[in-house]
Amino acid sequence: MDILQPNLRLVAWEVTNACNLACKHCRAEANTNPSPDELSTEEGKKFLDSIAKVGSPIVIFTGGEPLLRKDIFELIDHANNVGLKPVLSPNGTLITDQVAKEIKRLNVQRVSLSIDGPDAKSHNNFRGVPRAFERTINGIELLKKYNIPFQINTTVTRSNLSHFKNIFDLVKELGAVAWHIFLLVPTGRADEIREEIISAQEYEEVLNWFYDFRKKTSIHLKATCAPHYYRIMRQRAKEEGIKVDYNTFGLDAYTRGCLGGIGFCFVSYKGIVQPCGYLKLNCGNVRQTSFKTIWESSEIFLKLRDRRSYIGKCGVCEYFMVCGGCRARAYTMLGDYLKEEPLCSYKPKRLGK
């Protein structure tokens, strides 16, 4: 099979580029003040209506810091009303009791927050603002007060790699329903910290560790921007004589590594549709073209869905259907989003030994 069929499952909407933190790896290069180019409330509602014409995916309200938008709960309410599934991705520092009440009232399905170190010193250094860790922990406690499910995201860097077990212990202690690890993509501010990117071999090691670690916890673990995890998962399962099905691997058995342009897309605060937040390619603007039209006919999306468009080993790899390689890393590190994943050490069988 050469053509991947699109199935819209997730849309991330960067509702604002304003943020109260200054994270070292920020793909958005967020500012303290919102841009005048942000979609207005009415434009935002029209955009959500257009998504609903494609399906009923999860819509991630992200930023910047989404809680800096005064109309954020009005937009979430509208998403609910048109049959979408809203989740919220704040940094946690602005969650107050009243905010938590609103999140609960609107039945937000999940809140995702980031913790990138096992303690205040390491996290605050990465986030660029004093007491960010303490305020995020306080926000988590308020979510727990109202029984709001939350997940923790952690970006893998050379600095925190040796502390991953400690970070997970904190995630478990806090009561998160999921822990998602993100492999660093050098875009935005992260382009300035390329020395924090671990090697292809280290990625293999950490993803194999992640595979083993998932057997020891009931917390849902997911590797994001790490498509080769889905290759490793199948390799390891085959070695162990385990059938990769829903019962043994949960949702991971039915997903793919890189979903950009296939099951996922990102929409910027200006309304520009991209394959993902880390791959800054303009696939169309919802201010000029309906989201449905962009999703179904963008030339970039069509290429991402066509195996024959891929250059290098990803296109001939036997794990293409479940992996696909990180298109954003190919773009930022090799200059072409259709080239092979630059941080994958696997050699496809078709290339020989």
CORGI-V602842 format. One line per field, one symbol per residue. phi: phi as a letter, one per 30 degrees, with the letter a starting at -180 (. if undefined). psi: psi as a letter, one per 40 degrees, with the letter a starting at -180 (. if undefined). burial: 1 if it has 9 or more other ideal C-beta (glycine too) atoms within 8 Angstrom, else 0. A space follows every 10 residues. Layout:
BEGIN
phi: ???
psi: ???
burial: ???
END
This chain:
BEGIN
phi: .ccdddbdcb bccddacdac cbddcdddhd cdcddddded eddddddddd dddclbddcc dbahcedddd ceddddddee dcidcdbbbc djdcdceddd ddedddhdda ccbcbcadbd dddddddibd iddddddddd ddddechcdb bccbddbddc edcddddded edddjddabc ccdecdbidd ddbdddddde dddedddddd dddddcbddd cbcchbdddd ddeddddddc icddbedcbh dddcbbecce icbbabbddd jddbdadccd cdckbddcbd eeddddbeed dddddceddd cidddcddce dcbjidddde ddccibdcdd edcbcdcddd did
psi: hdhhhighdh hhhgdieiie igidehdefi idiiieeihi dddddddddd deedagihhh haaahdeehd eddddddddd deeighihgi eeeehidddd dddddefhdi hhihheieid ddddddeehi eddddddddd dddddefhhi ihihhhidde deeddddddd ddddfieihh hhhhhgibde defdeehiid dddddddddd ddddeeiehh hhhifgdedd ddddddddde fhhgidddea ddeeaicheh edeiiihide ehhididegg hheiheddii ddddddehdd ddddehdeei hadddeheed deceihdddd dddeeheeii hefhehhide ea.
burial: 0001010101 1111111111 1111111101 1001100110 0011111111 1101001111 1111111110 0100111111 0101111111 1111100011 1111010101 1111111000 0111011110 0110111111 0111010101 1111111001 1011001111 1101011111 1111111111 1010011101 0111011111 1010001011 1111111111 1111011000 0001000110 0110011111 1111111111 1111111110 1011110000 1111100101 1111111011 1011101011 0111111111 1111001111 1111000100 000
END
